[in-house]
Structures are given as structure tokens and as C-alpha cells.
């Protein structure tokens, strides 16, 4: 085989190694043991709510509404820190 073909084989091997590594990470993430599933669900819910409020902030131009949303985000941050810590 010429040098070009060897390079192709090496590239394919690296790609396969990377795919194997990603699959291992996916399996590890799925099999992660959750100590407190209810707490994890609450955290996920709070994070989702925060993301929605951030979207609303970017979509509104009313200053008073922006302040309300900023206060709500601050409260969510406080609750997230409380649950995570």
C-alpha cells in the first residue's frame, strides 16, 4: 500500500476510536446513578424555567418586564444554588 492508503487507514482508525469513545460516554451518562431523583428533577425543572426566562428577556423590549424577568431569574438562581449546594 502507498502512503496515501496508510493515511486513510489511520484516519479511519482514529474516527472509529472517537466513535467508540463517544459511545462509552453515552453509556456512562445513561447509567449514572442518581442519588436523589426527585432533587435532580427539581433542578432540571428550575434550569429549564431559567432558560425560558432568558428567552423572554431577549424577546422583550419593555424595561419594566425586563426587570421582572431579571428578578425571577435571580430567584431561580438562588433556588438552583440551594438545591445544588
Order of alpha helices (4+ residues) and beta strands (2+ residues): alpha-alpha-alpha
